[in-house]
Amino acid sequence: MELSMPPSEPNAAAQPIPSPTPSPDRSPDPSPKRSPDPSPAEAPTPHPYRWLVLAVVLLAEVMDLLDATITSVAAPAIAADLGGGPDVTQWLQAAYTLPFAVLLVTAGRLGDRFGRRRLFLLGAAGFTLASGLCALAPGPGWLIAARVLQGALGALLIPQGFGILKEVFPAAELPRALGLFGPVMGLCAVGGPVVGGVLTQADAFGAGWRLIFLVNVPLGLAAWAGAARWIPRDTPTAGQRLDLPGMLLVGAASAALVYPLVQGRELGWPVWSLVLAAAGPVGFWLFTRYQLRRPSPLVHPSLLRNRGYTSGILVAVAFFASFTGLMLVLSVFLQGPLGLSPQNAGLSIAPLALGIAITAGPAGALAQRRGRTVIQAGIVLTSVGLAVLGGTALWSGSSVDTWRLLPGTFVAGLGMGMVIPPLFDVILADVSTAEVGSASGVLNAVQQLANAIGVALLVTAYSAFTDHGRSPTTALAGTAALTVTLLAGALLLSFRLPERARPEA
């Protein structure tokens, strides 16, 4: 799930957005020999269907965002129906986000090489098909495999949209078009858990939880049809190189880190699982060394030497791991020990998303003046909310209910809303204009990887507490404390971020 606002240049392979202000004439000859500026009649005509193209791109974003939040609420019901323990609920999320993260940056270059329209159509059709396969799953293995396919095709689909919008919108209108992403993301964040709970409990036509995947079918078909009708054909860029070894290396490192976190507890933490978990960070280190030597790397080498940017990556990992992991832990707790229905669980999580929606708008504007201070205040407020949540769970014991948990979740959401909008723009502040495309694409991929790590780590921690005889409320409090520890690390690292957000953000 990508909750961050689109950065200044979201497409990893695209060039920077040209400024609408013409550059000054630097000719030493004062005589007017240069061609006159084109008259309004000679100016390029904007694409007639550009706003319909925007609607199609937003529809693709909605599918991606809803797919993440809906699944987090429905995961316990899916595991109960298909069989399996907490590892199944974790893989439902990780199986989507891992391939999405690994393929995201490369997919931007694929769009340049083979054409963005072509890959958008392929991604929309494939995502729709994969959603149907998820809905038809007879067992957990089928469903997890279909989720992997869904994540890979989502990574193919999503990066193409921003490049397409750059092609169809004039520079003066592009900020207005990109400004619509914020409200759409906010609505998905607030409405996703509720919609997931309602669809799962509705059990229309006896489909049960399968409706959360079937809802993507009409959306995907509409996105494909709209793209085929309104997105203009583009010319592929010859000579784009793909760093396949780099992609395989970062994929192996990601899997080595996440797999033992998910399966290690289930298997009794054998030695190989601990070795594999330790190999994950080593794999990422090898990836950075390899990128410094590649002639056409996935990541600009200068970014890996930028202290503010590399620190920002770690802040993003800690924060988004906390956010996504906590969402799933709350869903498991509400539908397990509290025995809530998926619909009521979704309504109980909604205050977290509502808090995000309330502070996200003001935080984005305030960060232009206060920069990283806004992020730091948001991390502190999120930690306070989680401390209240954990303390309430411990104090209430067996009498805990959703109303008692509401203040903690709401305050945590207010804090998260202060972090999400400005985070990427502050991280990108010291990145050169030529590097913004690559830097923002990597950040989006890191966010997806953090989602997988957070789900694997926090759900495993919650389950480990209950395995050792702790009550569910104590397990929830312990997991909240672990999340605060992650956020404390993010807070310390945030002092290495640039002080101000990117001016044009």
N, C-alpha and C positions, 0 to 999 in steps of 0.2 A: 504494500500500500504506500503510495506516494502522497504524503500529506503536505510536503513543503510547497511553497509557492514556486512557480516556474522561475528559475534564475534568469539573469539577463540573457543568457544564450543556452537554452536547454539542450539543443541538439549537439551531441558530442562531435559530430563531423562537420557541422555547418560553420560558416565564416561569421564573424561578428556582424551585428545588424548595423547597416550604414547609418550615419547620422543624417537627419533631415536637413541639417544646416550645411550649406555649401562651404567648402574650404576656400580661404582667401586666395586671390590671384597672386602667385609668387613670381610672375614674369617680370624680368627687369625692364622690359620694353613698355613704356607708358602708353604707347599707341594702341588703340582698340583693335588688335589683329585677331583676337580669339573669337571663336564663334559666339554669337549672341545666345543668351539663355532661351530655351524653347518657350514659345508662347503657350498659354494654357491649352490651346487647340492641339499643339504638337506634343504635349506631355503624354507619357504612357497612360493608356486607359486602364483603370483598376479592373481586376477580374470581376465580371458581373455577378458571379455566384459566391463571392468571397465569404459572405456571412453564412451561407448555407454550408460552405466548406468548414467554417469554424464550428458550426453545429455538429457536423460529422466527427470532427476531431474531439470535441467535447464529449460526444457520445462514447467514443472509444475510451476516454479517460474515466467516464462514469463506470463502464464495465470493469475496468481494472480496480478502481477504488472500492466499488461495492463488493467485488469478489473477495477482497481481503477482509473487510469488516463483517460481511454477512457470514463468512466461514468461521470467524472466531466465535460467534455466538452459537452457530449450529454444530460446532465440532463435538461437544459432548453427546448430542443426540445422534450424530452420525456414528460415533464410536459405539454407542449403546446398541444401535441397530445392526451394524456390520460386524461387531465384535472387535475386541482390542482394548487396551488400556490407554494410559496417558500418552504412550508413544504414538498411537494413531492420531490423537488430537494434535500432537506436535508436528507430525509429518504432513498433515493436511495443510498447514501453513508453510512449513519449510520446503516442501516439495514444489511449491509455487514460487517462493521468493528466491531460492537458490539459483535455478536456471535463469530466472529473470535478472538477477544481479550479474551473473557471469556473462550473459549475452547482451546486456543493455548497451554497453559502450560500442561493442563490435557491430551491433545492429545499426547504429547511426552511420557507420562507414559503409555497411551493406546498402543502405538507402542511397548513398552517394554513388556507389558503384553500379547498382542495378536499377535505380530509379525509385524515388520515394513512393510514388503512386502505386507502382507494382507491388512493393513490399507491404504497403498499407492494406491493399486488397488481399494479399496472401495472408497477412497477419489477422485481419478481421475474419476471413473465412476459416482459418485454422483455429482461432480462438473460439469461434462459435461451435465448430465441430468438437473440439476438446471439451467444451462445456457440456455438450450433449453426451459425450462419453462418460463424463463425471456423473451425470444424472442416471446413466444406465448401469453404474458400477454394481456388480453382484457381491463384491467383497472389498476389503481394505486395500489389497494389493492392486487391484484394477484402478481403484479410485486414486491412489497415490501416483500411479503411473500416468493417469490422465491429468492429474494436477501438474506433473512435471512438464507434460506436453503443453498444457495451458500456460504455464509460466514462460516457457521458451517462445511460444508464439506471441504472448503478451509483450515480451521484450522486443520482438520483431516489429510489433504494431506501434507501440507508444512513441518511440523516438522519431518516427517519421512525421508525426503530426506537426511538430514545431517547425521543421524545415518546410513543410507544405505551406504553413501559414505565412512564413517569410516570403514565399514566392507569390502568394495571391494578394497580400495586403501591402499597400504603400506604407512607407516608413512612418508617415504621420498618423496612420490608423492602427499600426501594429500594437502600440502600448494599450490602446483601448480594447483591442481583441484579447490580448494576453491578460488584461485585468479581469476578464470574466472567469478565468480559471479559479481565482480565489473563492468566490461565492459557490461555485459548483463543488469544489473540494470540501468547503465547509458543510454544505448540505449533505454530501455523501458521508462525511465523518459523523454528523449528528444523526442522520437518518438510517445509516447502514445497519447498526446493531438492532434498531427497532424493526426495520424491514426484514432482516434475517430472522428475528424471533417470530414475527407475524407469519412469514411464509412457511417456516418450519412447523409451527403449531397449526396453521390453517389446514394442512393435510388435504389440499384440494385434489380430488380424483384419486385419493389414496397415495399421493406422491410423497407426502411428508417432507423430509429435508431435501429431497431431490429438486424441489421447486427453486432452491437458491441457485442451482446451476441452470435449470431450464429457463429462468428469467433472462439469462444471457442470450438465449437463442433468438428471440425477436429483436433484442437490442443489437446483436451482432449482424443479423440479416439487414436491419435498417442501416447500420453503419456501412456495410459492404455496398448496398444498393446506392446509398448517397455518395459514397466515394467513387463508384463507377460512373455515376451520372455527373457529378459536379467537380471533382478534383481534376485539374488539368494534367495532361501528360507532361512528363519532364524528361530531360535528356540526361542519361547517366554520365558520370564523370569517369573517364578512362584513367587507368593507372593507380587507382586506390588500392593500397596494400592492406592485407588483413593479417594481424598478428595472431595466427592460430596457436603457435606454441605458448604465447603469453596467456591466451584465453584458457588453454588446457591447464596451465600451471595454476592460475588463480582459481579455476574450477576445482582442481584437486585439493588445493589448500582449504578452500571453503568447505568441501565435503569432509575433509579430514578433521576439521574443527567441529562441525555440526553433528556428524553421524554419531560419534561416541557420546556426545551430550544427550542425544535422544535415546540411543539404544543401550548405553552403558549401564544405566540403572536396571533396566529390564534383564540384562544378562549377568548382573552381579559384579559389574566393573572388573572384567578380566584385564590382565596386564596389557594386552594389545590395544584395548580401548584407551588406556591412559597414554600409551606411546603414540597412538594415532592423534589424540587430542593435542599432544605436545608438538606433533609434526605440523599441525595447521599453521601456527605462527611462524614456524621456520619456513614453510612454503610461501607465505606472504613476503618474508624477508628475501627469499630467493627471487620472487617475482619482481621486487623493486630493483634488485641488483641486475636482473636480466633486462629490465626496461631501460636502465641507464646505458646499455650497450646496443640496443636495437636501433637500426636505421629508421624504422617506421613503427614506433612503439604505440601501445594502447594509451599510455600516459606520458605526457611531455616530461622528459627528465628534469627540467627546471622546476616542475611542480613538486617533485620528490625532494628537492633541496629547499623548498619554501617552508620555513618553520611554521608560519601562521596557517598555511594550508594543511600541512600534515597533522598539526595539532587539531585543526578543525575536523579532520577525518575521524580522529579518535573521539572528539566530543560528540560528533554525529553518531558514531557507533554506540557509545554509552547511552545517549539520550534515546535514540530510536529503539534500541534493544529494551530499555526500560518501558517505553510506551507500549510497544506491541506485545511484549511478554506479559505485562500487567493486564492488558485487555483479556488475554486468553485465560490467565489465572483467575481473574474475577469471574469469567464465564463458567469455568470449571467449578469454582466454589459455589456460585449461586445455583447452578443446576444440580450439583452433587449434594453436599451437606444441607443446603437450605431447601433443596427439592423444588426450586422454582421451575416453571415451564420456560421453554425457549423465549416465548413472547415476553414474559415478565422479566426474564434475565436481560433481554435487550433493553427493556424500559429502565431497568436498574442501572445499566451501564451508560445510558443516555446522558445523565448529569455530567459525566466525564467529558463527553463530546460537546455538550452544551457549554461547559466552561471554556473549552478550546475556542468555540465559535464566538464567545463574548469578548475575549481578549485578543484574538488573532488580528483583527482589523486595526485597533489602536496600536498594538505592539509593532506592526509593520511600519507605521508612520513615525512612531516614537524612536525606533531604532535608527532612523536617518539622522537624528540629533544626538542620541545617547549611545548608539552602537552596541558594543558587547555588554554594556551595563544592563540593558534590557534582558539579554539572554541570561545573564547571571542572576538577576532578580527572579526570572521565571524558573530557573533551576531550583533556587532556594524555596520559592513558593510551592513548587511541585513536591519537594522533599517534605515541607510542612504538611501538605495534604496527605502524603503517604504515611507520615508519622501519626497523624490523626486517625487515618484509616486503620493502621496496625494497632494503635492504642485502643480504639473503639472495639476492635475484634477481641483483643485480650480482655478488656474490661467487661464486655457483654457476655462472653462465653457462649453457652448454648442458647441464650436468649437473643443473640444477634439477629437482626433483620435488615432489610434493604434500607429502611428509613434511617437506621442508626449509621449505616455506612455512607449515606448520601453526603454529609458534610465533607468527609475526607475525599471522596471521589470528585466532588465538585471543585474543591479547592485545588486538588491536583490538576484538574482540567484547566482551571484558570492559569496555573503556572505553565502548563504545556503550551497553551495558546500564546504565551509571551515568548516562547522559544522558537516555535515552528516557523512563523513567517520570516523573521530576520536572520535565522541561522545561516542559510546558504549565502545570503548577500554579505554577511560579515566575513564568512570564511573566504569568499571570493574577492574581498576588498584589495588584497595585495597581489592579485593575479593579473598579469598583463592582458590587454585586450585580445591579443592573438591566442592566448591560452584559455580564455573563458569557456569556449566550447568544450574542449577536452576536460577542463576542471569540473564543470557543472555536470557533464555526463558521468564522470567518475563518482561524484558526490551522490547522484541518484542511484548508481549501482551500489555504493556503500550503504545507502539507506536500506535497500532491499536486503543486503547481506545482514545488516544489523537486525532487521526484523526476524530473520531466521535464527540468528544467534540468541536474541532475546527470548523467543518462544522456547527454544531448546533449553536454555539455561534456567529461566524462571519456573517453567512448568516442571522441569526435573527437580528443582529445589523444593517446590511445593510438595511434590510426590514423595521426595526423600524425607521431608518432615513427617508426613503421615505414615510412611513405612516404619519409622522409628517410634511409633506409638504416640505421636503428638496429636492433639485434637485438631480438627480442621481450622478452627479459629486461630490456634497457635501457629499452624502452618501458614495461614494467610498473613499473620503478623510477621513471621520470620521471613517470608518472601518479600513483604513490603520493606523490611529492614535491609535485605540484600539489594533491593532496588534503590534505596536511599544511598547505599554504599556506591553503587554504579554512578549515581548522580553526583555524589561527592567527588569522584574521580573526574567527571565531566566539568564540574565547577573549577577544580584546580587547573585543569588543562585550558579552560576558557580564558585564563589570564595571559595565555600565549597567542590568543586570537588578535587580529587587527582591532584597533579601538573603534573604528567607524565602519559602517556598512558601505558597500560600493555605491558611489554617488548616483550612477544612472539606474540603480536597482528599482 
